[in-house]
Amino acid sequence: RCPWDELPAHLQERILSRLPLTALVPVAAVSRALRRLLRSPAFHALLSQHRLDAFFLLSPRLAFHPLSRRLLQVPPSPPLDPSCPPLISSASPSFLVTADSLLRLPALPDRSYLIAVVVPPSPSSSSRDYTLVAVTTNGAAVRSYSLDSADPSPRWVPGAELPLPFAILGNAAVASDRARLFVLGRGPDALLVLDLETRKWAAPPVVMPHGLTTAHLFVLDDRLFLVGGVERLGVLERVVVWQLDNDEAVGWVEVAAMPPEVFDELVAGRHGSFWHFQAADRMGTLCLYNALDGRLVMFDAVDCVWTMMPRVSGLGAGESQMWFGHVLEPGVDLLLGQRSPCS
């Protein structure tokens, strides 16, 4: 016996529930008693997602795991079809939407494309409801369409029109309250806000950073951030993170800049190229990936730290470009005897 065995079961559960889920996998092999505890529904109810415990997909087989700072095999559940990469995904809780999953739903409205899937913060284990958001940008106005999977007869419901011209809309970041969608307008650059309840658009009078390229929005603790490259005369000079000030008249405030040595590694000499890198985020962890050269950079927005990862090799650039941008969270299936993501 040891001091751990003297603790009441409920205290053991509370202590272990604070560990990242992937760190619990080897714990289950220590003893039968611990394995029973980790597999109990009561313990699963205590678990919450660790900020760094996630899998940033690089392919259907390989992912970057920020907690261990390693490339690991993708967890076996849910299984990923190599022939069907995700079209859109939610950051947390993670949910992937593929072309195959859309076949079970009404067809997308004509000339529309998906920009977001919004998932409730605590979906039940038996079912997962979600809302899909699609848009059309015809050069004169933006219109949104939403589909609620909980509707007995799901259908695309049109929203209000925003009479502003955009060539395309970029990524969308879901607000912490799940009631708004922050969307990046491109051509021209602008910040747009979609109210998911009223389906109405707003275009705050926020001036976007000059020379912005390869931009990506993300949300952390009710704050909106923007990461992107800054170009001058067609040459990428640096990568910056901005935060939107509470005063819209102030606009975007620079809060971090990628160190020169990390920037040079990420860009790998492609300063004048049209394509530089892709971005993905989850709970304040941001990954930038240059698939052409296998360069991966992590930014921890909580601690404001940039980290250059070892070069990724053995992956085709085309495959990585299709899969990167989507994040999976480990599930309790790892504690139920499934294969470890570290194997």
C-alpha positions as a Markdown table, in Angstrom:
| # | Residue | x | y | z |
|---|---|---|---|---|
| 1 | Arg | 0.0 | 0.0 | 0.0 |
| 2 | Cys | 1.0 | 3.6 | -0.5 |
| 3 | Pro | -0.3 | 7.0 | 0.6 |
| 4 | Trp | -2.3 | 7.2 | -2.7 |
| 5 | Asp | -4.4 | 4.2 | -1.6 |
| 6 | Glu | -5.3 | 5.9 | 1.6 |
| 7 | Leu | -7.2 | 8.7 | -0.3 |
| 8 | Pro | -10.9 | 8.4 | -0.6 |
| 9 | Ala | -12.1 | 7.4 | -4.2 |
| 10 | His | -13.7 | 10.8 | -4.8 |
| 11 | Leu | -10.4 | 12.6 | -4.0 |
| 12 | Gln | -8.5 | 10.3 | -6.4 |
| 13 | Glu | -11.0 | 11.1 | -9.1 |
| 14 | Arg | -10.7 | 14.9 | -8.5 |
| 15 | Ile | -6.9 | 14.8 | -8.6 |
| 16 | Leu | -6.8 | 12.6 | -11.8 |
| 17 | Ser | -9.5 | 14.7 | -13.5 |
| 18 | Arg | -7.1 | 17.6 | -13.6 |
| 19 | Leu | -4.6 | 15.7 | -15.8 |
| 20 | Pro | -4.8 | 16.0 | -19.6 |
| 21 | Leu | -6.7 | 13.1 | -21.1 |
| 22 | Thr | -3.7 | 11.8 | -23.1 |
| 23 | Ala | -1.6 | 11.8 | -19.9 |
| 24 | Leu | -4.2 | 9.4 | -18.3 |
| 25 | Val | -3.6 | 6.7 | -20.8 |
| 26 | Pro | -0.4 | 5.3 | -19.1 |
| 27 | Val | -2.0 | 5.8 | -15.7 |
| 28 | Ala | -4.6 | 3.2 | -16.6 |
| 29 | Ala | -1.9 | 0.6 | -16.9 |
| 30 | Val | -0.6 | 1.1 | -13.3 |
| 31 | Ser | -3.2 | -1.1 | -11.6 |
| 32 | Arg | -6.7 | -2.6 | -12.0 |
| 33 | Ala | -8.1 | -0.2 | -9.5 |
| 34 | Leu | -6.9 | 2.8 | -11.4 |
| 35 | Arg | -8.1 | 1.3 | -14.7 |
| 36 | Arg | -11.6 | 0.8 | -13.2 |
| 37 | Leu | -11.6 | 4.4 | -11.9 |
| 38 | Leu | -10.5 | 5.9 | -15.2 |
| 39 | Arg | -13.2 | 3.9 | -17.1 |
| 40 | Ser | -16.1 | 4.8 | -14.8 |
| 41 | Pro | -18.8 | 7.2 | -16.1 |
| 42 | Ala | -18.6 | 9.1 | -12.8 |
| 43 | Phe | -15.0 | 10.0 | -13.5 |
| 44 | His | -15.7 | 10.9 | -17.2 |
| 45 | Ala | -18.3 | 13.4 | -16.0 |
| 46 | Leu | -15.4 | 15.3 | -14.1 |
| 47 | Leu | -13.2 | 15.6 | -17.2 |
| 48 | Ser | -12.7 | 18.8 | -19.0 |
| 49 | Gln | -10.5 | 19.5 | -22.1 |
| 50 | His | -7.0 | 20.6 | -21.4 |
| 51 | Arg | -5.9 | 23.7 | -23.3 |
| 52 | Leu | -2.9 | 22.1 | -25.0 |
| 53 | Asp | -4.3 | 18.5 | -25.3 |
| 54 | Ala | -5.4 | 18.4 | -28.9 |
| 55 | Phe | -4.4 | 17.1 | -32.3 |
| 56 | Phe | -3.7 | 19.6 | -35.1 |
| 57 | Leu | -4.2 | 17.4 | -38.2 |
| 58 | Leu | -1.4 | 17.3 | -40.8 |
| 59 | Ser | -2.9 | 14.3 | -42.6 |
| 60 | Pro | -5.5 | 11.6 | -41.8 |
| 61 | Arg | -2.7 | 9.7 | -40.0 |
| 62 | Leu | -0.4 | 12.3 | -38.4 |
| 63 | Ala | -1.1 | 15.3 | -36.2 |
| 64 | Phe | 0.8 | 17.8 | -34.1 |
| 65 | His | 0.2 | 17.5 | -30.3 |
| 66 | Pro | 1.0 | 20.8 | -28.5 |
| 67 | Leu | 1.1 | 19.3 | -25.1 |
| 68 | Ser | 3.9 | 16.9 | -25.9 |
| 69 | Arg | 5.4 | 19.1 | -28.7 |
| 70 | Arg | 5.5 | 16.0 | -30.9 |
| 71 | Leu | 4.0 | 14.6 | -34.0 |
| 72 | Leu | 1.7 | 11.7 | -33.1 |
| 73 | Gln | -0.6 | 9.3 | -34.8 |
| 74 | Val | -4.2 | 10.5 | -35.0 |
| 75 | Pro | -6.4 | 8.9 | -32.3 |
| 76 | Pro | -8.4 | 6.1 | -33.8 |
| 77 | Ser | -11.8 | 7.5 | -32.9 |
| 78 | Pro | -13.5 | 9.0 | -34.8 |
| 79 | Pro | -12.0 | 7.2 | -37.8 |
| 80 | Leu | -10.8 | 9.5 | -40.6 |
| 81 | Asp | -11.4 | 8.6 | -44.2 |
| 82 | Pro | -8.2 | 9.5 | -46.2 |
| 83 | Ser | -10.3 | 10.1 | -49.3 |
| 84 | Cys | -12.6 | 12.6 | -47.6 |
| 85 | Pro | -10.8 | 15.5 | -45.9 |
| 86 | Pro | -12.8 | 17.9 | -43.8 |
| 87 | Leu | -14.5 | 20.9 | -45.4 |
| 88 | Ile | -15.0 | 22.8 | -42.2 |
| 89 | Ser | -14.6 | 22.1 | -38.5 |
| 90 | Ser | -15.2 | 23.6 | -35.1 |
| 91 | Ala | -12.3 | 24.4 | -32.8 |
| 92 | Ser | -13.7 | 23.3 | -29.4 |
| 93 | Pro | -15.5 | 21.0 | -28.9 |
| 94 | Ser | -14.1 | 19.6 | -32.1 |
| 95 | Phe | -16.4 | 18.5 | -34.9 |
| 96 | Leu | -15.5 | 17.8 | -38.5 |
| 97 | Val | -17.8 | 18.2 | -41.5 |
| 98 | Thr | -16.9 | 16.3 | -44.6 |
| 99 | Ala | -18.5 | 16.1 | -48.1 |
| 100 | Asp | -19.9 | 12.7 | -47.1 |
| 101 | Ser | -21.7 | 14.1 | -44.0 |
| 102 | Leu | -23.3 | 16.8 | -46.2 |
| 103 | Leu | -24.9 | 14.1 | -48.4 |
| 104 | Arg | -27.3 | 13.4 | -45.5 |
| 105 | Leu | -28.5 | 17.0 | -45.4 |
| 106 | Pro | -30.3 | 19.2 | -47.8 |
| 107 | Ala | -28.1 | 20.5 | -50.6 |
| 108 | Leu | -26.2 | 23.8 | -50.1 |
| 109 | Pro | -27.9 | 26.9 | -51.5 |
| 110 | Asp | -26.8 | 27.7 | -55.0 |
| 111 | Arg | -23.3 | 29.3 | -55.2 |
| 112 | Ser | -22.8 | 29.1 | -51.4 |
| 113 | Tyr | -19.9 | 27.8 | -49.4 |
| 114 | Leu | -19.5 | 26.8 | -45.8 |
| 115 | Ile | -17.7 | 29.1 | -43.4 |
| 116 | Ala | -18.5 | 27.7 | -40.0 |
| 117 | Val | -19.9 | 24.9 | -37.9 |
| 118 | Val | -21.1 | 25.9 | -34.4 |
| 119 | Val | -21.2 | 23.3 | -31.7 |
| 120 | Pro | -22.7 | 23.8 | -28.2 |
| 121 | Pro | -20.0 | 23.9 | -25.5 |
| 122 | Ser | -21.1 | 20.8 | -23.7 |
| 123 | Pro | -22.8 | 18.4 | -26.1 |
| 124 | Ser | -24.2 | 15.2 | -24.8 |
| 125 | Ser | -22.3 | 12.0 | -25.3 |
| 126 | Ser | -25.2 | 10.3 | -27.1 |
| 127 | Ser | -25.8 | 13.0 | -29.7 |
| 128 | Arg | -24.1 | 16.2 | -30.9 |
| 129 | Asp | -26.2 | 19.0 | -32.3 |
| 130 | Tyr | -24.6 | 21.6 | -34.4 |
| 131 | Thr | -25.4 | 24.6 | -36.7 |
| 132 | Leu | -23.9 | 25.0 | -40.1 |
| 133 | Val | -23.3 | 28.4 | -41.6 |
| 134 | Ala | -22.9 | 29.0 | -45.4 |
| 135 | Val | -22.6 | 32.2 | -47.3 |
| 136 | Thr | -22.9 | 33.6 | -50.8 |
| 137 | Thr | -20.7 | 36.5 | -52.0 |
| 138 | Asn | -21.9 | 37.7 | -55.4 |
| 139 | Gly | -19.7 | 40.8 | -55.6 |
| 140 | Ala | -22.5 | 43.1 | -54.5 |
| 141 | Ala | -23.8 | 41.7 | -51.2 |
| 142 | Val | -23.3 | 38.9 | -48.6 |
| 143 | Arg | -26.1 | 36.6 | -47.6 |
| 144 | Ser | -25.9 | 33.8 | -44.9 |
| 145 | Tyr | -27.7 | 30.6 | -44.6 |
| 146 | Ser | -27.9 | 28.4 | -41.5 |
| 147 | Leu | -29.0 | 24.8 | -40.9 |
| 148 | Asp | -29.7 | 23.4 | -37.4 |
| 149 | Ser | -29.1 | 19.7 | -37.1 |
| 150 | Ala | -31.5 | 19.5 | -34.1 |
| 151 | Asp | -34.4 | 20.5 | -36.4 |
| 152 | Pro | -36.6 | 17.4 | -37.1 |
| 153 | Ser | -36.6 | 18.5 | -40.8 |
| 154 | Pro | -33.3 | 20.3 | -41.3 |
| 155 | Arg | -33.3 | 23.1 | -43.9 |
| 156 | Trp | -31.2 | 26.0 | -45.0 |
| 157 | Val | -32.7 | 29.2 | -43.5 |
| 158 | Pro | -31.7 | 32.4 | -45.3 |
| 159 | Gly | -30.5 | 35.4 | -43.2 |
| 160 | Ala | -30.4 | 39.1 | -43.8 |
| 161 | Glu | -28.3 | 40.5 | -46.6 |
| 162 | Leu | -25.3 | 42.7 | -46.1 |
| 163 | Pro | -25.1 | 45.1 | -49.0 |
| 164 | Leu | -21.3 | 45.3 | -49.2 |
| 165 | Pro | -19.1 | 43.8 | -51.9 |
| 166 | Phe | -16.5 | 41.1 | -51.0 |
| 167 | Ala | -14.7 | 38.8 | -53.3 |
| 168 | Ile | -14.7 | 36.0 | -50.7 |
| 169 | Leu | -15.1 | 35.5 | -46.9 |
| 170 | Gly | -12.1 | 34.1 | -45.0 |
| 171 | Asn | -12.2 | 32.1 | -41.8 |
| 172 | Ala | -14.8 | 32.5 | -39.1 |
| 173 | Ala | -14.3 | 32.5 | -35.3 |
| 174 | Val | -17.1 | 31.6 | -32.9 |
| 175 | Ala | -17.6 | 34.0 | -30.0 |
| 176 | Ser | -17.3 | 32.5 | -26.5 |
| 177 | Asp | -21.1 | 32.8 | -26.0 |
| 178 | Arg | -21.8 | 30.9 | -29.2 |
| 179 | Ala | -24.1 | 33.7 | -30.2 |
| 180 | Arg | -22.0 | 35.5 | -32.7 |
| 181 | Leu | -19.6 | 34.7 | -35.6 |
| 182 | Phe | -16.7 | 36.9 | -36.4 |
| 183 | Val | -15.9 | 36.6 | -40.1 |
| 184 | Leu | -12.9 | 37.9 | -42.1 |
| 185 | Gly | -14.0 | 39.7 | -45.3 |
| 186 | Arg | -11.4 | 39.6 | -48.1 |
| 187 | Gly | -11.2 | 41.8 | -51.2 |
| 188 | Pro | -11.5 | 44.3 | -49.5 |
| 189 | Asp | -10.3 | 43.4 | -46.0 |
| 190 | Ala | -12.9 | 43.9 | -43.2 |
| 191 | Leu | -14.2 | 42.5 | -40.0 |
| 192 | Leu | -17.8 | 41.2 | -40.2 |
| 193 | Val | -20.1 | 40.0 | -37.4 |
| 194 | Leu | -23.0 | 37.6 | -37.9 |
| 195 | Asp | -25.6 | 37.4 | -35.1 |
| 196 | Leu | -26.5 | 33.7 | -35.0 |
| 197 | Glu | -29.8 | 34.4 | -33.3 |
| 198 | Thr | -31.2 | 37.1 | -35.6 |
| 199 | Arg | -29.1 | 36.1 | -38.6 |
| 200 | Lys | -28.3 | 39.7 | -39.2 |
| 201 | Trp | -24.9 | 41.1 | -40.3 |
| 202 | Ala | -22.9 | 44.0 | -38.9 |
| 203 | Ala | -19.7 | 45.6 | -40.3 |
| 204 | Pro | -18.0 | 47.4 | -37.3 |
| 205 | Pro | -16.0 | 50.5 | -38.4 |
| 206 | Val | -12.7 | 48.8 | -37.7 |
| 207 | Val | -9.7 | 49.7 | -39.8 |
| 208 | Met | -7.8 | 46.5 | -40.8 |
| 209 | Pro | -4.0 | 46.3 | -40.6 |
| 210 | His | -2.3 | 47.6 | -43.8 |
| 211 | Gly | -0.6 | 45.0 | -46.0 |
| 212 | Leu | -2.5 | 42.1 | -44.4 |
| 213 | Thr | -2.1 | 38.7 | -46.0 |
| 214 | Thr | -2.7 | 35.1 | -44.9 |
| 215 | Ala | -5.0 | 36.3 | -42.1 |
| 216 | His | -6.8 | 34.2 | -39.5 |
| 217 | Leu | -9.2 | 35.2 | -36.7 |
| 218 | Phe | -9.4 | 33.4 | -33.3 |
| 219 | Val | -11.1 | 33.9 | -30.0 |
| 220 | Leu | -9.6 | 33.5 | -26.5 |
| 221 | Asp | -11.4 | 34.4 | -23.2 |
| 222 | Asp | -14.0 | 36.7 | -24.9 |
| 223 | Arg | -11.2 | 38.5 | -26.8 |
| 224 | Leu | -10.9 | 38.6 | -30.6 |
| 225 | Phe | -7.4 | 38.2 | -32.1 |
| 226 | Leu | -6.1 | 38.4 | -35.7 |
| 227 | Val | -2.9 | 36.8 | -36.9 |
| 228 | Gly | -1.5 | 37.4 | -40.3 |
| 229 | Gly | 1.5 | 38.3 | -42.5 |
| 230 | Val | 2.4 | 41.9 | -43.3 |
| 231 | Glu | 3.4 | 42.6 | -46.9 |
| 232 | Arg | 5.2 | 45.6 | -48.4 |
| 233 | Leu | 5.5 | 45.9 | -52.2 |
| 234 | Gly | 4.5 | 42.2 | -52.5 |
| 235 | Val | 7.1 | 41.0 | -50.1 |
| 236 | Leu | 6.2 | 39.3 | -46.8 |
| 237 | Glu | 8.1 | 41.1 | -44.0 |
| 238 | Arg | 6.8 | 39.8 | -40.7 |
| 239 | Val | 4.0 | 37.9 | -39.0 |
| 240 | Val | 2.0 | 39.7 | -36.3 |
| 241 | Val | -0.8 | 39.0 | -33.8 |
| 242 | Trp | -3.3 | 41.8 | -33.1 |
| 243 | Gln | -6.1 | 42.0 | -30.5 |
| 244 | Leu | -9.3 | 44.0 | -31.2 |
| 245 | Asp | -9.6 | 46.8 | -28.6 |
| 246 | Asn | -12.8 | 47.3 | -26.8 |
| 247 | Asp | -13.0 | 50.7 | -28.3 |
| 248 | Glu | -13.7 | 50.1 | -32.0 |
| 249 | Ala | -12.2 | 53.5 | -32.8 |
| 250 | Val | -8.9 | 52.2 | -31.6 |
| 251 | Gly | -9.2 | 49.0 | -33.7 |
| 252 | Trp | -6.5 | 46.4 | -33.9 |
| 253 | Val | -3.7 | 46.6 | -31.4 |
| 254 | Glu | -0.4 | 44.7 | -32.0 |
| 255 | Val | 0.2 | 42.3 | -29.1 |
| 256 | Ala | 2.9 | 40.0 | -30.5 |
| 257 | Ala | 5.3 | 39.7 | -33.4 |
| 258 | Met | 7.0 | 36.6 | -34.6 |
| 259 | Pro | 10.7 | 36.7 | -33.8 |
| 260 | Pro | 12.9 | 37.1 | -36.9 |
| 261 | Glu | 14.6 | 33.7 | -36.5 |
| 262 | Val | 11.3 | 31.9 | -36.3 |
| 263 | Phe | 9.9 | 34.0 | -39.1 |
| 264 | Asp | 12.8 | 33.0 | -41.4 |
| 265 | Glu | 12.3 | 29.3 | -40.6 |
| 266 | Leu | 8.6 | 29.4 | -41.2 |
| 267 | Val | 8.7 | 31.3 | -44.5 |
| 268 | Ala | 11.7 | 29.4 | -45.8 |
| 269 | Gly | 12.6 | 32.0 | -48.4 |
| 270 | Arg | 9.1 | 32.4 | -49.8 |
| 271 | His | 8.9 | 36.1 | -48.9 |
| 272 | Gly | 7.7 | 37.1 | -52.3 |
| 273 | Ser | 5.4 | 34.1 | -52.9 |
| 274 | Phe | 1.6 | 34.4 | -53.0 |
| 275 | Trp | 1.2 | 31.4 | -50.6 |
| 276 | His | 3.0 | 31.5 | -47.3 |
| 277 | Phe | 1.3 | 29.4 | -44.6 |
| 278 | Gln | -1.9 | 28.1 | -43.1 |
| 279 | Ala | -3.3 | 28.7 | -39.6 |
| 280 | Ala | -5.3 | 26.7 | -37.1 |
| 281 | Asp | -6.3 | 27.4 | -33.5 |
| 282 | Arg | -7.9 | 25.9 | -30.4 |
| 283 | Met | -8.3 | 27.5 | -27.0 |
| 284 | Gly | -5.5 | 30.0 | -27.4 |
| 285 | Thr | -3.1 | 27.6 | -29.1 |
| 286 | Leu | -2.3 | 28.8 | -32.7 |
| 287 | Cys | -0.3 | 26.7 | -35.2 |
| 288 | Leu | 1.1 | 28.1 | -38.5 |
| 289 | Tyr | 2.2 | 25.6 | -41.1 |
| 290 | Asn | 4.1 | 26.0 | -44.3 |
| 291 | Ala | 3.1 | 22.7 | -46.0 |
| 292 | Leu | 5.4 | 23.3 | -49.0 |
| 293 | Asp | 8.5 | 23.2 | -46.8 |
| 294 | Gly | 7.2 | 21.3 | -43.8 |
| 295 | Arg | 7.7 | 24.2 | -41.4 |
| 296 | Leu | 5.5 | 24.3 | -38.3 |
| 297 | Val | 5.3 | 27.1 | -35.7 |
| 298 | Met | 3.2 | 27.2 | -32.5 |
| 299 | Phe | 2.1 | 30.4 | -30.7 |
| 300 | Asp | 0.7 | 30.1 | -27.2 |
| 301 | Ala | -1.6 | 33.2 | -26.9 |
| 302 | Val | -1.9 | 32.7 | -23.1 |
| 303 | Asp | 1.8 | 33.0 | -22.4 |
| 304 | Cys | 2.6 | 34.9 | -25.6 |
| 305 | Val | 5.4 | 32.4 | -26.6 |
| 306 | Trp | 6.5 | 31.4 | -30.1 |
| 307 | Thr | 7.9 | 27.9 | -30.6 |
| 308 | Met | 9.5 | 26.5 | -33.8 |
| 309 | Met | 8.8 | 22.8 | -34.2 |
| 310 | Pro | 11.1 | 20.3 | -35.9 |
| 311 | Arg | 10.7 | 20.1 | -39.6 |
| 312 | Val | 7.8 | 17.9 | -40.8 |
| 313 | Ser | 9.0 | 15.3 | -43.4 |
| 314 | Gly | 7.4 | 12.5 | -45.3 |
| 315 | Leu | 4.1 | 14.3 | -46.0 |
| 316 | Gly | 2.9 | 15.5 | -49.4 |
| 317 | Ala | 2.2 | 19.2 | -49.5 |
| 318 | Gly | -1.1 | 18.7 | -51.3 |
| 319 | Glu | -2.4 | 16.3 | -48.7 |
| 320 | Ser | -1.2 | 18.5 | -45.8 |
| 321 | Gln | -2.9 | 21.6 | -47.3 |
| 322 | Met | -6.2 | 19.7 | -47.4 |
| 323 | Trp | -6.1 | 18.4 | -43.8 |
| 324 | Phe | -4.3 | 21.2 | -41.9 |
| 325 | Gly | -6.6 | 23.7 | -40.3 |
| 326 | His | -8.7 | 21.1 | -38.5 |
| 327 | Val | -8.2 | 20.0 | -34.9 |
| 328 | Leu | -9.4 | 16.9 | -33.0 |
| 329 | Glu | -9.7 | 16.6 | -29.2 |
| 330 | Pro | -9.0 | 13.3 | -27.5 |
| 331 | Gly | -12.1 | 11.5 | -26.2 |
| 332 | Val | -12.8 | 9.2 | -23.3 |
| 333 | Asp | -12.5 | 6.2 | -25.8 |
| 334 | Leu | -8.8 | 6.4 | -25.1 |
| 335 | Leu | -9.5 | 5.3 | -21.5 |
| 336 | Leu | -11.8 | 2.5 | -22.6 |
| 337 | Gly | -9.1 | 0.3 | -24.0 |
| 338 | Gln | -8.6 | 2.0 | -27.4 |
| 339 | Arg | -5.2 | 2.4 | -29.0 |
| 340 | Ser | -3.1 | 5.2 | -27.5 |
| 341 | Pro | -2.4 | 8.2 | -29.8 |
| 342 | Cys | 1.2 | 7.9 | -28.8 |
| 343 | Ser | 1.6 | 4.4 | -30.2 |
